Amino acid sequence: MSWRYASPSRLETSEQTTGRQLQRVLHYSMAPSRALPGLRRAECAIHDVDCDEVYPGIYIGDAAAAKNKTYLRLMGITHVLNAAEGCRYGQVDTGHSYYRDMPSIRYMGFPMVDAPTTDISRYFYVASKFIDSAISSGGDQDLLSMARSLVHCLVGMSRSATCVLAYLMICRKMSAVDAIRTVRMRRDIRPNDGFLQQLADLDMELKRKNLYPY
């Protein structure tokens, strides 16, 4: 399975990145194909979860995926990032104690609500570091034993997707446009308008720091 993504045009990289521009990219980028090999949708159907591998070793999923320990063991998940930690409506009430009987899992949680006014950018770098620690710990191991991260929120479309997009931008040197296209090919994601603007701001910050390879 190929994990390539389309390089942005010169126009896309030279313009000021805006939330509206990212909204257009999200809307017009390729829809995910459930027929693609390697996405293991059969396991999702069996365990009644919604989860997709959007980048090697990185899965975006819903609350059901995060709470199904049998599924997590089957998929070899070693790191769980809950982007919706809490007991309020729209949040997922797991935590370190929830995975106490799974010593192989490392957990991190952010108490966020899915609202345009939520400052998700405060978690961009710590989330990226956590996800990257999983990917790095995989090293040169074979695919069956490599570390895998599940990044989830309630439905796996907004908060969790935004954290993964930030990771691809910060650690994999993708532009916001590239990151959205990469993930969108494998999962239907819908970050809210406020999150898209914060990703646009991150994009401009990384461009100013010359962290992109173009």
Secondary structure, 3 states (H helix, E strand, C coil): CCCCCCCCCHHHHHCCCCHHHHHHHHHHCCCCCCCCCCCCHHHHHHHCCCEEEEECCEEEECHHHHHCHHHHHHHCCCEEEECCECCCCCCECCCHHHHCCCCCCEEEECCCCCCCCCCHHHHHHHHHHHHHHHHHHHCCCCCCCCCCEEEECCCCCCHHHHHHHHHHHHCCCCCHHHHHHHHHCCCCCCCCHHHHHHHHHHHHHHHHCCCCCC
